[in-house]
Amino acid sequence: MKVIKNTALFLLLAFSLGSISVIAYAEEAPKSSVYSPNEVIMHIEKAKVEITHSDFVPPSEHLKAARSLSEKVTGNPEIVKKATSHIIQAQIKVNKGDIKGATAELNATLELYN
């Protein structure tokens, strides 16, 4: 009798935990397959501010984030490729210490996204 009760208890616990995990999974927000350039623009603006302050560690992080997000942006593929290449050039210029060149590349990227 104890074996039957324990088995029933374990099955009840297994089903209840399984149903809770299904409910928790169902409540997650679905991710959109359309990516807007808004986050990329935000990271570019933050990088521009940090570049003007000559603090090269945070801009590289913002540029990395902008680069990874820019590859996911949906829209005109030619514009997206050009914008991503400008971000890559800005990363290269930041690493070389070319503040004006990096800022010009970021401004060109913003023009493409706008």
N, C-alpha and C positions, 0 to 999 in steps of 0.2 A: 504494500500500500504506500509506503514511504517512497519507493522508487517511482511509482506512478505520479505522486504528488510533486516530487522533485522534477520529473520530466515535464509535467504540465507547467510548473513554475518557470523552468528554463525556456520552454517554448514561448510562453507568454511574454517573458522578458525580451527574448530575441525578436519577436514580432513587434513589440512596442518600440524597441530601439530602432528597428528597421523602418518603422513608419515615421518616427521622429526625424531620421536622417533624410527620408524622402521629402518630408515637409520642408525641412531646412534647405534642401537642394532646390526645391520648387520656388522658394521665395527669393532666390538670387536674381538680381536684375539681368536681363539678357543684354549681352554686349552687341553693340551695333557694328555692322560691317562697313559702315561709312565713317571715315575719319576726317574730321575737320582740322584745318590748320591752326585753330585757335591756340592749342597747347604749344605748338611749335613757335608761334608768334610770341607767346608769353615767355618761353625760354630764350628766344632771340633777344627780346627786350631786356631781360635780366642780364644776359651776357653782355649786351652793349653797355649797360650801366657799370658792370664790374670791369669791363675793359677800360672805360674812361677813368676809373679809379686806379688803374694799373695793378689790379689784383688778379693774377693770372690763374689761380687755382679754381675759384668758383666758375669763371667763364668756361673753362674747359669742361666742367661738369654740365653746365647748361647747354653747351654746344653738343656734347655727347647725347644728351636727352633730346635736343632739337633734331639732331641727325637721325636718331632711331625713330622718332615720331614722324619725321618728314618722309621717311620711306613708306610709311603706312597711309599717308594722306591720299584720299581718293579725289579724283578730278581729272583735269587735263594732264595726261602722262608727260608731255613735253615740258610743261611748266613745273611739274613736280620734280622731274629729273634735273632741270636747270637750278631750281631752288636747292635741291640736295647738293648739287655740285658747288654752289656758292657757299653752303654751310661747310662743306669739306675744305674749301679754299680758306674760309675764315679760320677753321681749326689749324690749318697749316700756318697761316700768318700769325695766329696767336702764339703758336709754339716758337716761331722765329722772333717774336717780339714786335711785330709790325702792327702797331695799334691803329694807325690810319687805314691801312689796307684791310685789316679785319673788320673794322667798322664799315668800310665801304662795301665789303662783301655781304655783311649782315643787312645793310640798307638795301642792297640789290635783292636780297632774299625777301625782305619785307615788301618791296615793290612788286615782286612776282606773286606773292601770296595775296596782296591786296588787289 
